[in-house]
Amino acid sequence: MRTVRVTHPFHPWLGREFVFVAVRRTWGEDRVFFFDVDGVQRSLPSGWTDAARPDVVVVAGGGRSLLRVEDLLVLAELLEGLAGGGDHGDV
């Protein structure tokens, strides 16, 4: 019986293992389907589990970088959008 472990650091199920069902592309992302302790089928983004493929950028970086360029660019866009959201005076 194959299991899947939750690895997302802020998920309440961190470290818990569940009975693996499948990986499917739903909601625009790869999700891991599994049975919880009550036998109910649930799913999480695969990146939140040990079923995810290792991120090649993280592996190549060997832990030398705290942030990925891709993530920094997304953050920059978000901040730019917030800053350009209107004139707030001196606030």
Secondary structure, DSSP 8 states (H G I E B T S, - for coil): --EEEB--TTSTTTT-EEEEEEEEEETTEEEEEEE-TTS-EEEEEGGGBTTS---HHHHHHTT--SS-HHHHHHHHHHHHHHHTS---TT-
